[in-house]
Amino acid sequence: MNKKTVVITGVLGGIGKSIAATFKDAGYFVIGLDIVESNDSILDKFLLFNLNTYCVDFHYRKDMNAQLLEISNNIEVLVNNAAVQLLDHLDNLKLEDWNTTLNVNLTAPMLLSQLFAKQLEINNGCIINIASIHHQQTKPRFISYASSKSALIGLTKALAVDFNGKVRVNSISPAAIDTDMLRAGFENDESKIEELNAIHPSGRIGKPDEVAQLVLLLADKKIGFINGSNIQLDGGISAVLKDLD
């Protein structure tokens, strides 16, 4: 395999698909992982993959590691994009949901980074973690999600230091991105989407392709001094101070 290879988790979501298409157009060999089956032509290889089970089941992890290493021998970029949002207030928060969130959003990125570390070091590659604006600005019921994304940024910085220049590690923290999942969260109410657009200084929410283009940019060795960084992709919303009218 002569092409540079990228591995993308959560590849069938709105952002994941866009990342896959962007890297495919850039000439990469694209390996996608997701929890549901796919035969998407964008992907060169697809592996049905349950990240939560991967974290808690030794035998499953051993089998998946073997399958991953069999289909990949030239990994240059790992994109930890998959995430779950299991929302509830503290008084109803289930420990199972908390643990699942941390497994998928934090522990799995660590384990996959560990698995591909040698390949990434050989190729002077990079890891890009998709975090969230919720690491610094959040809402009620996002306890598990916000905590996991804050920790993912901590992992990003710690890995960058630990790799000592052999592998670059960065994260991206998007605000609202126009995906089916986001729209479903607002019950596909277009008036709510318009309100969401209006509160961003950019006048709109983000697009999956904008996340994908930033991921591709961070993968470029020409900007290799960007390391251990978290980049806000938020349309200016993190600069907004709400006050009484």
Sequence and secondary structure as in RCSB ss.txt:
>XXXX:A:sequence
MNKKTVVITGVLGGIGKSIAATFKDAGYFVIGLDIVESNDSILDKFLLFNLNTYCVDFHYRKDMNAQLLEISNNI
EVLVNNAAVQLLDHLDNLKLEDWNTTLNVNLTAPMLLSQLFAKQLEINNGCIINIASIHHQQTKPRFISYASSKS
ALIGLTKALAVDFNGKVRVNSISPAAIDTDMLRAGFENDESKIEELNAIHPSGRIGKPDEVAQLVLLLADKKIGF
INGSNIQLDGGISAVLKDLD
>XXXX:A:secstr
  S EEEEESTTSHHHHHHHHHHHHTT EEEEEESS    TT SEEEE  HHHHHH HHHHHHHHHHHHHH S E
EEEEE       B GGG  HHHHHHHHIIIIIHHHHHHHHHHHHHHHTT EEEEE  GGGTS  TTBHHHHHHHH
HHHHHHHHHHHHHTTSSEEEEEEE  B  HHHHHHTTT HHHHHHHHHHSTTSS B HHHHHHHHHHHH GGGTT
  S EEEESTTGGG      
